[in-house]
Amino acid sequence: MLVISLMSEWVALGIWIGGLVVLIAAVLPAVFNTFGGQDAGGLFLTKAFEGYNRLVLGAIVVLAAGMGWRAWNAPLQYAVGRGEALLFAAMVLIAGVIIFYLHPLAAARQAEAFALKAGEGRKEAFEAFFKLHMPVRSLYLINLGLGLFLAGARVRTWIRRSEGVV
């Protein structure tokens, strides 16, 4: 069961981190270099990030289940460390704020801006959208950094424990 738990956790963390890297490094540039207009590209990206957010929710469930199992059943070498738990909790908190509050609000503001014709306050609507969207982007990047730190902390802890340094 330990192997299944660890493997599932690594896959979930890989999806969380890797999914965001793919969106940032490949999808965003492709959309802005391919789609004809801001509206079509913006709508596509909103849907892409909604799909990513659903994957993150699944990753949270898998990671929480695996870490919960390890907290109760794993040998000391693979037990959940305090740092690992705190990093994961911070990632979940940030993801929750994005998924359940900021992203829906940003998507609604984006839809309002797209619905307006030029000259009917469209510029102001887009400014309101981008003003909200900046913190969302920052939080995604912070979560990416925390995910990388979590992966590194897990490996570091396991190596130290296997060498007898606790």
Secondary structure, DSSP 8 states (H G I E B T S, - for coil): -HHHHHHHHHHHHHHHHHHHHHIIIIIHHHHHHH-SSHHHHHHHHHHHHHHHHHHHHHHHHHHHHHHHHHHHHS-GGGS--HHHHHHHHHHHHHHHHIIIIIHHHHHHHHHHHHHS-TTTTHHHHHHHHHHHHHHHHHHHHHHHHHHHHHHHHHHHHHHHHHTT--
